[in-house]
Amino acid sequence: MQIDTQSDPLSPTVPSTEKQKNLGRLLVEELLDLGIADAHLDEYGYVYATIPSNSDKKVPVICFCSHMDTSPDCSGYNVKPIIHENYQGQDLVLPDDHSVVLKMNEHPDLKDQIGNDIITASGTTLLGADNKAGVAEIMEAAAFLVQNPDFKHGEIKILFTPDEEIGRGVDKADLKKLGADFAYTIDGETLGSIEDETFSADGAVLTIKGVSAHPGFAKGKMESAIKILSDVISALPADCLSPESTEGKEGFIHPVTISGNVEQAEARFILRAFNDEELAANGELLDATVQNIIEDFPNSSYELKITEQYRNMKQVLDKYPQIIEYGIEAIRRAGITPKQQSIRGGTDGSRLSFMGLPCPNIFAGEHAFHGKQEWASVQDMEKAVETIVNIAAIWEEHS
């Protein structure tokens, strides 16, 4: 947690921040110390490692994947992790900023943590459990597999990625070198969850070109790109199709940044839906809204560019039902009730699935990510380790 690995969406480099490699180097050192001889960090900040098969059977090669970077939304510098032992339902007031308080009524999953040990930051940073909890769990599972040679498993691949938080987590992943047949990201939230469905996602950039004039002599001449853009955003549905008003399988159109001046202004949007038809309809609605507004500004124009970000991994995973079946069985063996569900978001697995590596998401026990109230449970993390190990065993047993 104390290694700052925050990624940067404005950086053109890969990884977007060189400091992500600091964690990668440490992980490689620990993997080599375990005796995993091929562990290495590549030039792009990816960590690759292989635990050889100890089975006489031909077993599919399984990869476990987590990302090393933390979100740009909240500082990841000088993180001070705190373990609150034997949590009993009390408010957790974080010591470096007493205004940051974890309350059970605001974090309902805390009600299942009575008696457990809760990890938080100190109140001035995020924790980084998204996704360093997953990294830690894969490392612990790797140690178990290496140190228990009688525990049968096929070949296991480990992949730690940079830049997941800015949508570039697998841009430079070398799947040929990885050589896995199937994968699991360990990047989920609630204990027992296995996620086989994500949003389908597009990004949109809307550029308005207005007409600038001296404000003292602007009557009948000025067409402010800022005001046109504001009108467009105001005209989008507020009671639906926005993050503030949607849940479950409902998608949205969400402006994330605005910049510009009177002559030219730009807004960036994220478009989300659980099927591609609805996603396309969201893009068409955005375009129609712009057209309707700009009709009142005859000397202005616009450009709308929509680009694909990722697609619902369920489209791929439904072709390989055993991936989910074995994941559910692994969770049950850990003594947990499985929760098969959808993610109102995306993971590295979304893109990996469409790159030819089918990849659902398993719980890591991280909660309230991207903010100062982020927390994780030691006991939930231990169950995630157990689930990873069980997955390795089940693929071997069913081969």
Secondary structure, DSSP 8 states (H G I E B T S, - for coil): --S--B--TT--SSSSSTTHHHHHHHHHHHHHHTT-TT-EE-TTS-EEEEE----SS----EEEEEE--B-TTS--TT---EEE-S--S--EE-TT-TT-EE-TTT-GGGGG-TTS-EEE--SSS---HHHHHHHHHHHHHHHHHHH-TTS----EEEEEES-GGGT-TTTT--HHHH--SEEEEEEE-STTEEEEE--EEEEEEEEEE-B---GGG-TTT-B-HHHHHHHHHHHS-SSSSSGGG--TT--EEEEEEEEE-SSEEEEEEEEEESSHHHHHHHHHHHHHHHHHHHTT-TT-EEEEEEEEEE--THHHHTT-HHHHHHHHHHHHHTT---EEEE-SS--HHHHHHHTT----EEE--EESTTSTT-EEEHHHHHHHHHHHHHHHHHHHHT-
